[in-house]
Amino acid sequence: MEVEEKGFVIKDKRIFPQGPGSAEQQEEQKPGEEVSGEKKEPEEETTDQLPEITFSTFIFSLSSSALFHLGEVPDPGTGDKKEDLPLAKQTIDILGMIDEKTKGNLTSDEKNLLSNILYDLRMRYIAKKK
């Protein structure tokens, strides 16, 4: 008796725009080639533009996310400030978990940064929760 294995099929249902600058045209085009009369310069690596990822930049990133969800920082796209306290609490809890899990493994500067950011975010959350 033969057992037939069931598999799955992945179908890409994304829609790609057609015309100048479309994905199909970009694949065929080489850096520096002209598209509709304009010379296209090769794009620079985006890694050159991003800051180095360190423990401190990671903590600052999570802190910025928490401040955004607390409504302290405006949305970069719209400029509106929106509160989402459950997401703010989750991000603050993630920072608290990082604090617990990294005890004894941080430099004094990293420990101070994390504890100060956690204190500040917790106080802001309590003030918003009232």
Backbone as a printed PyTorch tensor [residue, N CA C, xyz], in Angstrom:
tensor([[[  0.8400,  -1.1790,   0.0000],
         [  0.0000,   0.0000,   0.0000],
         [  0.8860,   1.2420,   0.0000]],

        [[  0.6750,   2.1200,  -0.9770],
         [  1.4640,   3.3290,  -1.1050],
         [  0.7790,   4.4880,  -0.3950]],

        [[  1.5470,   5.2780,   0.3420],
         [  1.0000,   6.4500,   1.0260],
         [  1.4270,   7.6830,   0.2350]],

        [[  0.4480,   8.4540,  -0.1430],
         [  0.7380,   9.6520,  -0.9220],
         [  1.0450,  10.7990,   0.0380]],

        [[  2.1920,  11.4220,  -0.1620],
         [  2.5580,  12.5480,   0.6840],
         [  1.8440,  13.8020,   0.2130]],

        [[  1.3170,  14.5360,   1.1830],
         [  0.6760,  15.8080,   0.8470],
         [  1.7150,  16.9070,   0.9920]],

        [[  1.7820,  17.7530,   0.0130],
         [  2.7050,  18.8720,   0.0450],
         [  1.9280,  20.1710,  -0.0020]],

        [[  2.6120,  21.2200,  -0.2200],
         [  1.9460,  22.5000,  -0.3610],
         [  2.5970,  23.2710,  -1.4860]],

        [[  1.8410,  24.2090,  -2.0220],
         [  2.3090,  25.0280,  -3.1290],
         [  2.2850,  26.4740,  -2.6740]],

        [[  3.3550,  27.1850,  -2.9390],
         [  3.4270,  28.6040,  -2.6160],
         [  3.2370,  29.3790,  -3.9010]],

        [[  2.2390,  30.2530,  -3.9220],
         [  1.9790,  31.0880,  -5.0910],
         [  2.2220,  32.5410,  -4.7150]],

        [[  3.0110,  33.2090,  -5.5110],
         [  3.2860,  34.6260,  -5.3060],
         [  2.1580,  35.4310,  -5.9460]],

        [[  1.3450,  36.0860,  -5.1260],
         [  0.2080,  36.8440,  -5.6300],
         [  0.4560,  38.3460,  -5.5840]],

        [[  1.7200,  38.7170,  -5.3770],
         [  2.0260,  40.1470,  -5.3570],
         [  1.8510,  40.7220,  -6.7520]],

        [[  1.4740,  41.9940,  -6.7930],
         [  1.2940,  42.6820,  -8.0690],
         [  2.4350,  43.6740,  -8.2240]],

        [[  3.1320,  43.5720,  -9.3300],
         [  4.2410,  44.4680,  -9.5920],
         [  3.8330,  45.4520, -10.6770]],

        [[  4.1900,  46.7240, -10.5150],
         [  3.8230,  47.7160, -11.5340],
         [  4.5860,  47.4730, -12.8350]],

        [[  3.9370,  47.7830, -13.9330],
         [  4.5620,  47.6760, -15.2430],
         [  4.9470,  49.0790, -15.6980]],

        [[  5.9850,  49.2000, -16.4490],
         [  6.3930,  50.4940, -16.9740],
         [  7.7860,  50.8500, -16.5150]],

        [[  8.1850,  52.1370, -16.7380],
         [  9.5370,  52.5530, -16.3580],
         [  9.7760,  52.3490, -14.8680]],

        [[ 10.8700,  51.7320, -14.5360],
         [ 11.2310,  51.5060, -13.1440],
         [ 10.6180,  50.2490, -12.5540]],

        [[  9.8870,  49.4680, -13.3530],
         [  9.2800,  48.2470, -12.8300],
         [ 10.3610,  47.2180, -12.5470]],

        [[  9.9950,  46.2030, -11.7960],
         [ 10.9570,  45.1700, -11.4090],
         [ 11.5370,  44.4580, -12.6220]],

        [[ 10.6830,  44.1880, -13.6410],
         [ 11.1700,  43.4950, -14.8340],
         [ 12.2210,  44.3350, -15.5490]],

        [[ 11.9540,  45.6320, -15.6480],
         [ 12.8910,  46.4950, -16.3510],
         [ 14.1850,  46.6520, -15.5640]],

        [[ 14.0840,  46.6920, -14.2200],
         [ 15.2780,  46.8580, -13.4080],
         [ 16.1770,  45.6380, -13.4900]],

        [[ 15.5890,  44.4490, -13.6220],
         [ 16.4060,  43.2450, -13.7360],
         [ 17.2140,  43.2530, -15.0190]],

        [[ 16.6030,  43.7400, -16.1080],
         [ 17.2740,  43.7560, -17.4000],
         [ 18.2930,  44.8800, -17.4950]],

        [[ 18.0920,  45.9260, -16.7190],
         [ 18.9360,  47.1110, -16.8140],
         [ 20.1840,  46.9460, -15.9500]],

        [[ 21.2940,  47.3860, -16.4710],
         [ 22.5430,  47.3330, -15.7370],
         [ 22.8350,  48.7140, -15.1710]],

        [[ 23.5790,  48.8180, -14.0490],
         [ 23.8920,  50.1180, -13.4790],
         [ 24.5670,  51.0250, -14.5020]],

        [[ 24.1170,  52.2720, -14.5330],
         [ 24.6940,  53.2510, -15.4480],
         [ 24.0160,  53.2850, -16.7980]],

        [[ 23.1050,  52.3310, -17.0940],
         [ 22.3950,  52.3440, -18.3690],
         [ 21.3370,  53.4310, -18.3510]],

        [[ 20.9600,  53.8730, -19.5270],
         [ 19.9520,  54.9100, -19.6490],
         [ 18.5590,  54.3080, -19.6880]],

        [[ 17.6260,  54.9770, -19.0160],
         [ 16.2180,  54.6080, -19.0580],
         [ 15.4770,  55.8440, -19.5370]],

        [[ 14.8000,  55.7370, -20.6430],
         [ 14.0410,  56.8330, -21.2600],
         [ 14.8580,  58.1360, -21.3110]],

        [[ 16.0820,  58.0320, -21.7550],
         [ 16.9020,  59.2140, -21.9780],
         [ 17.6500,  59.7060, -20.7500]],

        [[ 17.4170,  59.1220, -19.5730],
         [ 18.1110,  59.5490, -18.3650],
         [ 19.1440,  58.5100, -17.9730]],

        [[ 20.3040,  58.9890, -17.5740],
         [ 21.3300,  58.0590, -17.1250],
         [ 21.0680,  57.7260, -15.6650]],

        [[ 21.0250,  56.4490, -15.3710],
         [ 20.7710,  56.0090, -14.0090],
         [ 22.0980,  55.6720, -13.3480]],

        [[ 22.3240,  56.2610, -12.1750],
         [ 23.5460,  55.9980, -11.4180],
         [ 23.3470,  54.7380, -10.5850]],

        [[ 24.3840,  53.9520, -10.3840],
         [ 24.2450,  52.7840,  -9.5200],
         [ 23.8940,  53.2310,  -8.1010]],

        [[ 22.9810,  52.4870,  -7.4710],
         [ 22.5820,  52.8310,  -6.1130],
         [ 23.6740,  52.4190,  -5.1380]],

        [[ 23.8570,  53.2750,  -4.1030],
         [ 24.8450,  52.9620,  -3.0800],
         [ 24.2690,  51.9310,  -2.1330]],

        [[ 25.1270,  51.2110,  -1.4910],
         [ 24.7090,  50.2310,  -0.5040],
         [ 24.0270,  50.9590,   0.6470]],

        [[ 22.8660,  50.4800,   1.0820],
         [ 22.1660,  51.1200,   2.1840],
         [ 22.8660,  50.8720,   3.5080]],

        [[ 23.7230,  49.8670,   3.5900],
         [ 24.4270,  49.6000,   4.8330],
         [ 25.3780,  50.7280,   5.1890]],

        [[ 25.8310,  51.5050,   4.1900],
         [ 26.7070,  52.6380,   4.4670],
         [ 25.9490,  53.7540,   5.1720]],

        [[ 24.6390,  53.8140,   4.9790],
         [ 23.8410,  54.8970,   5.5180],
         [ 23.2600,  54.5790,   6.8840]],

        [[ 23.2430,  53.3320,   7.2790],
         [ 22.6600,  52.9330,   8.5550],
         [ 23.7040,  52.9990,   9.6590]],

        [[ 23.2620,  53.3570,  10.8860],
         [ 24.2290,  53.3840,  11.9940],
         [ 24.6460,  51.9700,  12.3800]],

        [[ 25.7910,  51.8760,  12.9990],
         [ 26.2840,  50.5910,  13.4700],
         [ 25.3270,  50.0500,  14.5320]],

        [[ 25.0380,  48.7630,  14.4910],
         [ 24.1380,  48.1700,  15.4730],
         [ 24.9580,  47.7340,  16.6840]],

        [[ 24.6700,  48.3720,  17.7920],
         [ 25.2920,  48.0210,  19.0630],
         [ 24.1700,  47.7880,  20.0680]],

        [[ 24.5260,  47.3680,  21.2500],
         [ 23.5130,  47.1850,  22.2900],
         [ 22.8030,  48.5150,  22.5580]],

        [[ 23.5710,  49.5930,  22.6190],
         [ 22.9840,  50.9130,  22.9050],
         [ 22.0280,  51.3660,  21.8110]],

        [[ 22.3840,  51.1900,  20.5420],
         [ 21.4800,  51.6100,  19.4640],
         [ 20.2320,  50.7390,  19.4410]],

        [[ 20.3730,  49.4710,  19.8000],
         [ 19.2120,  48.5870,  19.8860],
         [ 18.2590,  49.0710,  20.9800]],

        [[ 18.7960,  49.4260,  22.1380],
         [ 17.9760,  49.9210,  23.2480],
         [ 17.3310,  51.2490,  22.8660]],

        [[ 18.0810,  52.1360,  22.2000],
         [ 17.5030,  53.4080,  21.7430],
         [ 16.3680,  53.1710,  20.7490]],

        [[ 16.5260,  52.1760,  19.8910],
         [ 15.4850,  51.8620,  18.9200],
         [ 14.2020,  51.4170,  19.6170]],

        [[ 14.3260,  50.5150,  20.5870],
         [ 13.1510,  50.0710,  21.3350],
         [ 12.5450,  51.2250,  22.1390]],

        [[ 13.3980,  52.0740,  22.6670],
         [ 12.9210,  53.2320,  23.4200],
         [ 12.1260,  54.1820,  22.5190]],

        [[ 12.6230,  54.4020,  21.3220],
         [ 11.9190,  55.2680,  20.3660],
         [ 10.5660,  54.6820,  20.0080]],

        [[ 10.5140,  53.3670,  19.8620],
         [  9.2590,  52.6930,  19.5620],
         [  8.2650,  52.8780,  20.7100]],

        [[  8.7320,  52.7270,  21.9300],
         [  7.8620,  52.9170,  23.0970],
         [  7.3630,  54.3590,  23.1740]],

        [[  8.2440,  55.3190,  22.9300],
         [  7.8350,  56.7310,  22.9540],
         [  6.7990,  57.0240,  21.8660]],

        [[  6.9630,  56.4080,  20.7120],
         [  5.9950,  56.5670,  19.6310],
         [  4.6240,  56.0520,  20.0670]],

        [[  4.6040,  54.8570,  20.6750],
         [  3.3360,  54.2650,  21.1010],
         [  2.7280,  54.9880,  22.2960]],

        [[  3.5530,  55.6760,  23.0640],
         [  3.0310,  56.4930,  24.1660],
         [  2.4450,  57.8190,  23.6600]],

        [[  2.6440,  58.1070,  22.3890],
         [  2.1470,  59.3520,  21.8260],
         [  3.0690,  60.5270,  22.0740]],

        [[  4.3080,  60.2530,  22.4570],
         [  5.2840,  61.3080,  22.7490],
         [  6.0180,  61.7650,  21.4940]],

        [[  6.0980,  60.8840,  20.5100],
         [  6.8230,  61.1680,  19.2740],
         [  5.8350,  61.0850,  18.1140]],

        [[  5.8450,  62.0930,  17.2020],
         [  4.9040,  62.0450,  16.0770],
         [  5.2780,  60.9910,  15.0390]],

        [[  4.2590,  60.5320,  14.3280],
         [  4.4530,  59.6050,  13.2160],
         [  5.2560,  60.3230,  12.1390]],

        [[  6.3840,  59.7660,  11.6920],
         [  7.2090,  60.4470,  10.6890],
         [  6.4800,  60.6690,   9.3680]],

        [[  5.5270,  59.8150,   9.0440],
         [  4.8100,  59.9340,   7.7760],
         [  3.7300,  61.0000,   7.7940]],

        [[  2.9820,  61.0630,   8.9080],
         [  1.8430,  61.9860,   8.9680],
         [  2.0670,  63.1640,   9.8930]],

        [[  2.9610,  63.0300,  10.8500],
         [  3.1880,  64.0970,  11.8230],
         [  2.2040,  64.0440,  12.9850]],

        [[  1.2870,  63.0630,  12.9650],
         [  0.3000,  62.9230,  14.0300],
         [  0.8770,  62.1240,  15.1890]],

        [[  0.4360,  62.4810,  16.3950],
         [  0.8050,  61.7170,  17.5830],
         [ -0.3620,  60.8170,  17.9340]],

        [[ -0.0890,  59.5190,  18.0750],
         [ -1.1300,  58.5540,  18.3890],
         [ -0.6980,  57.7220,  19.5940]],

        [[ -1.6280,  57.4650,  20.4910],
         [ -1.3550,  56.6300,  21.6560],
         [ -1.8240,  55.2060,  21.4080]],

        [[ -0.9860,  54.2720,  21.7530],
         [ -1.3550,  52.8580,  21.7390],
         [ -0.6930,  52.2510,  22.9710]],

        [[ -1.3740,  52.4160,  24.1200],
         [ -0.7740,  52.0190,  25.3930],
         [ -0.4590,  50.5240,  25.5000]],

        [[ -1.2780,  49.6200,  24.9430],
         [ -0.8800,  48.2010,  25.0120],
         [  0.4400,  47.9150,  24.2930]],

        [[  0.6580,  48.5420,  23.1390],
         [  1.9330,  48.3460,  22.4330],
         [  3.0840,  49.0090,  23.1830]],

        [[  2.8200,  50.1650,  23.7930],
         [  3.8500,  50.8290,  24.5890],
         [  4.2530,  49.9340,  25.7570]],

        [[  3.2510,  49.3550,  26.4440],
         [  3.5300,  48.4740,  27.5780],
         [  4.3270,  47.2490,  27.1310]],

        [[  3.9610,  46.6860,  25.9860],
         [  4.6860,  45.5200,  25.4870],
         [  6.1560,  45.8570,  25.2210]],

        [[  6.4160,  47.0080,  24.6150],
         [  7.7990,  47.4020,  24.3180],
         [  8.5740,  47.6600,  25.6050]],

        [[  7.9160,  48.2940,  26.5810],
         [  8.5650,  48.5400,  27.8780],
         [  8.8520,  47.2030,  28.5690]],

        [[  7.9170,  46.2660,  28.4800],
         [  8.1360,  44.9370,  29.0670],
         [  9.2910,  44.2010,  28.3840]],

        [[  9.4350,  44.3930,  27.0710],
         [ 10.5660,  43.7830,  26.3470],
         [ 11.8810,  44.3520,  26.8740]],

        [[ 11.9220,  45.6600,  27.0830],
         [ 13.1310,  46.2720,  27.6440],
         [ 13.3950,  45.7460,  29.0540]],

        [[ 12.3290,  45.5480,  29.8360],
         [ 12.4880,  44.9820,  31.1740],
         [ 13.0280,  43.5640,  31.1270]],

        [[ 12.5520,  42.7800,  30.1680],
         [ 13.0360,  41.4130,  30.0070],
         [ 14.5230,  41.4260,  29.6220]],

        [[ 14.8970,  42.3270,  28.7380],
         [ 16.3130,  42.4490,  28.3470],
         [ 17.1530,  42.8060,  29.5680]],

        [[ 16.6270,  43.6980,  30.4200],
         [ 17.3280,  44.0900,  31.6400],
         [ 17.5600,  42.8780,  32.5390]],

        [[ 16.5230,  42.0660,  32.7090],
         [ 16.6390,  40.8750,  33.5590],
         [ 17.6130,  39.8500,  32.9710]],

        [[ 17.5200,  39.6130,  31.6800],
         [ 18.3090,  38.5590,  31.0390],
         [ 19.7820,  38.9250,  30.8430]],

        [[ 20.1000,  40.2150,  30.9290],
         [ 21.4870,  40.6340,  30.6910],
         [ 22.2010,  41.0360,  31.9780]],

        [[ 21.5860,  40.7890,  33.1270],
         [ 22.2320,  41.1570,  34.4020],
         [ 23.6020,  40.5030,  34.5050]],

        [[ 24.5940,  41.3210,  34.8280],
         [ 25.9540,  40.8240,  34.9820],
         [ 26.7300,  40.7300,  33.6800]],

        [[ 26.0900,  41.0270,  32.5550],
         [ 26.7690,  40.9140,  31.2620],
         [ 26.9190,  42.2560,  30.5460]],

        [[ 26.5400,  43.3400,  31.1960],
         [ 26.5980,  44.6600,  30.5570],
         [ 27.7180,  45.4980,  31.1580]],

        [[ 28.2220,  46.4230,  30.3560],
         [ 29.1730,  47.4000,  30.8900],
         [ 28.3880,  48.3660,  31.7730]],

        [[ 29.0840,  49.1370,  32.5700],
         [ 28.3870,  50.0790,  33.4500],
         [ 27.6010,  51.1180,  32.6390]],

        [[ 28.1410,  51.5490,  31.5060],
         [ 27.4220,  52.5120,  30.6590],
         [ 26.1440,  51.8980,  30.0840]],

        [[ 26.2300,  50.6580,  29.6160],
         [ 25.0440,  49.9900,  29.0620],
         [ 23.9900,  49.7690,  30.1460]],

        [[ 24.4360,  49.3760,  31.3410],
         [ 23.5140,  49.1450,  32.4560],
         [ 22.8090,  50.4460,  32.8410]],

        [[ 23.5680,  51.5320,  32.9340],
         [ 22.9810,  52.8300,  33.2740],
         [ 22.0070,  53.2990,  32.2060]],

        [[ 22.3730,  53.1320,  30.9470],
         [ 21.4950,  53.5290,  29.8490],
         [ 20.1680,  52.7830,  29.9310]],

        [[ 20.2400,  51.4660,  30.0650],
         [ 19.0310,  50.6510,  30.1000],
         [ 18.1660,  50.9780,  31.3160]],

        [[ 18.7710,  51.1010,  32.4850],
         [ 17.9760,  51.3810,  33.6800],
         [ 17.3540,  52.7740,  33.6300]],

        [[ 18.0770,  53.7680,  33.1100],
         [ 17.5190,  55.1230,  33.0010],
         [ 16.3740,  55.1860,  31.9800]],

        [[ 16.5500,  54.5150,  30.8610],
         [ 15.4930,  54.4990,  29.8420],
         [ 14.2650,  53.7720,  30.3830]],

        [[ 14.4750,  52.6530,  31.0550],
         [ 13.3500,  51.9070,  31.6220],
         [ 12.6000,  52.7450,  32.6550]],

        [[ 13.3200,  53.4230,  33.5270],
         [ 12.6780,  54.2630,  34.5450],
         [ 11.8440,  55.3580,  33.8710]],

        [[ 12.4360,  56.0410,  32.9000],
         [ 11.7500,  57.1380,  32.2060],
         [ 10.4840,  56.6340,  31.4960]],

        [[ 10.6030,  55.5230,  30.7660],
         [  9.4520,  54.9930,  30.0310],
         [  8.3550,  54.5080,  30.9760]],

        [[  8.7460,  53.8730,  32.0700],
         [  7.7370,  53.4040,  33.0380],
         [  6.9820,  54.5790,  33.6610]],

        [[  7.6960,  55.6480,  33.9990],
         [  7.0390,  56.8300,  34.5750],
         [  6.0980,  57.4860,  33.5560]],

        [[  6.5200,  57.5610,  32.3070],
         [  5.6570,  58.1300,  31.2680],
         [  4.4160,  57.2620,  31.0480]],

        [[  4.6030,  55.9460,  31.1050],
         [  3.4660,  55.0340,  30.9200],
         [  2.4670,  55.1940,  32.0680]],

        [[  2.9620,  55.2660,  33.3020],
         [  2.0730,  55.4360,  34.4530],
         [  1.3030,  56.7450,  34.3500]],

        [[  1.9860,  57.8130,  33.9270],
         [  1.3200,  59.1150,  33.7820],
         [  0.2090,  59.0570,  32.7180]],

        [[  0.4290,  58.3260,  31.6410],
         [ -0.5680,  58.2080,  30.5850],
         [ -1.7270,  57.2970,  31.0000]],

        [[ -1.4170,  56.3020,  31.8210],
         [ -2.4120,  55.3040,  32.2270],
         [ -3.4590,  55.9150,  33.1720]],

        [[ -3.0980,  56.9600,  33.9180],
         [ -4.0250,  57.5740,  34.8950],
         [ -5.1780,  58.2470,  34.2340]]])
